[in-house]
Amino acid sequence: MIPAPVQLDHLAPQLPQMEAGEFEAIADYAKTTFGLHLPLAKKEMVFARLIKRLRRRGLQDFSTYLAFIKHKDNAEERSEFLSALTTNVTQFFRESHHFDFFRDHLLAGIISKARAGHRLRFWSAGCSAGQEPYSLAMLILDSCPDAALLDIKILASDIDPRILDIARRGQYPADQRAAIPEALHRFLHPAASDQMFTIDAEPRKLISFAELNLIEDWPMRQGFDAIFCRNVAIYFDAPTQSRLWHRFAQQTKEGGHLFIGHSERLSGPAVAQMRSVGITVYVKTPTP
Ligand SMILES: C[S@@+](CC[C@H](N)C(=O)[O-])C[C@H]1O[C@@H](n2cnc3c(N)ncnc32)[C@H](O)[C@@H]1O
């Protein structure tokens, strides 16, 4: 006689549930700490991504996990939490029309101002692994080979310290070369592994990397000639976005430009301060 199959279901580890109150507490924390907007419709996504973090840490439930990331000593898991709920996806010359606009409409003016001794400042806000600021630096150097000797600087900031380490290293998988225009390949060098390339020292000299949470205070006091903040505000709720656009408008010099992501739109007080001059490109108009 064939023995009846043994029922092991009762021995299978139970997945912790995410109670409604736990989801609310997590969403509240994500909003106040990182500006992230997690509506109830995202509960399944939040569950699926955070359950992996719970397992990795060997924690029993989401309340314990939330207490864990709130603890001052657990900054590393706070970064993991943020990474699990956002994406660092980026690429060289992403939304290339922005770089075309910069090259065709702004670069000549920028170079002549810099040569006349002016201070030129650019900001890649939410720079991820660095492709955005390096694209900008290579573009500037292509037309102004002595840029590093002039007063031209790019601030590249992100909230995620681990992604900033990658950005500072400036080494990328070989398949990312294709997104960089051929004329700029002189700024790329083979890395130790032939699966990777590395960014030349000249573009690096133009960039300062810094950890910065966009929803907290900003230490910068001076204005920027152009700010790139693309595909970051999509994670924020509408009031947080409006506040961010307003702060960017205040941080942009008169006549300076703001570049935002393809699915983002200016809202709030910034609308009266910034005039659209291209696809998701805005110029700061003089204050009346
Ligand atoms: C999708 S990437 C965009 C990268 C690049 N700007 C682009 O368009 O390719 C979004 C980046 O925003 C960063 N980020 C998310 N919330 C942030 C916050 N509150 N402050 C600063 N950066 C944040 C993430 O760490 C991530 O690197």
The ligand as an SDF file (V2000), in Angstrom:
LIG
                    3D

 27 29  0  0  0  0  0  0  0  0999 V2000
   15.6460   57.3400  -10.6870 C   0  0  0  0  0  0  0  0  0  0  0  0
   17.0750   58.0620   -9.9510 S   0  0  0  0  0  0  0  0  0  0  0  0
   17.2850   59.4840  -11.0130 C   0  0  0  0  0  0  0  0  0  0  0  0
   18.7340   59.6960  -11.4220 C   0  0  0  0  0  0  0  0  0  0  0  0
   18.9670   60.8150  -12.4470 C   0  0  0  0  0  0  0  0  0  0  0  0
   18.5340   62.0920  -11.9330 N   0  0  0  0  0  0  0  0  0  0  0  0
   18.2640   60.4930  -13.7460 C   0  0  0  0  0  0  0  0  0  0  0  0
   17.2610   61.0960  -14.0900 O   0  0  0  0  0  0  0  0  0  0  0  0
   18.7400   59.5800  -14.4320 O   0  0  0  0  0  0  0  0  0  0  0  0
   16.3690   58.7710   -8.4680 C   0  0  0  0  0  0  0  0  0  0  0  0
   17.4210   59.1370   -7.4140 C   0  0  0  0  0  0  0  0  0  0  0  0
   16.8110   59.9910   -6.4450 O   0  0  0  0  0  0  0  0  0  0  0  0
   17.3690   59.6970   -5.1940 C   0  0  0  0  0  0  0  0  0  0  0  0
   16.4430   60.1790   -4.1420 N   0  0  0  0  0  0  0  0  0  0  0  0
   15.2480   59.6530   -3.7580 C   0  0  0  0  0  0  0  0  0  0  0  0
   14.7300   60.3600   -2.7400 N   0  0  0  0  0  0  0  0  0  0  0  0
   15.5970   61.3730   -2.4880 C   0  0  0  0  0  0  0  0  0  0  0  0
   15.6180   62.4420   -1.5410 C   0  0  0  0  0  0  0  0  0  0  0  0
   14.6270   62.6110   -0.6400 N   0  0  0  0  0  0  0  0  0  0  0  0
   16.6740   63.2990   -1.5690 N   0  0  0  0  0  0  0  0  0  0  0  0
   17.6760   63.1170   -2.4620 C   0  0  0  0  0  0  0  0  0  0  0  0
   17.7180   62.1370   -3.3810 N   0  0  0  0  0  0  0  0  0  0  0  0
   16.6930   61.2590   -3.3790 C   0  0  0  0  0  0  0  0  0  0  0  0
   17.5260   58.1840   -5.2100 C   0  0  0  0  0  0  0  0  0  0  0  0
   18.4920   57.7690   -4.2560 O   0  0  0  0  0  0  0  0  0  0  0  0
   17.9550   57.9380   -6.6590 C   0  0  0  0  0  0  0  0  0  0  0  0
   19.3590   57.8640   -6.7870 O   0  0  0  0  0  0  0  0  0  0  0  0
  1  2  1  0
  2  3  1  0
  2 10  1  0
  3  4  1  0
  4  5  1  0
  5  6  1  0
  5  7  1  0
  7  8  2  0
  7  9  1  0
 10 11  1  0
 11 12  1  0
 11 26  1  0
 12 13  1  0
 13 14  1  0
 13 24  1  0
 14 15  1  0
 14 23  1  0
 15 16  2  0
 16 17  1  0
 17 18  1  0
 17 23  2  0
 18 19  1  0
 18 20  2  0
 20 21  1  0
 21 22  2  0
 22 23  1  0
 24 25  1  0
 24 26  1  0
 26 27  1  0
M  CHG  2   2   1   9  -1
M  END
$$$$
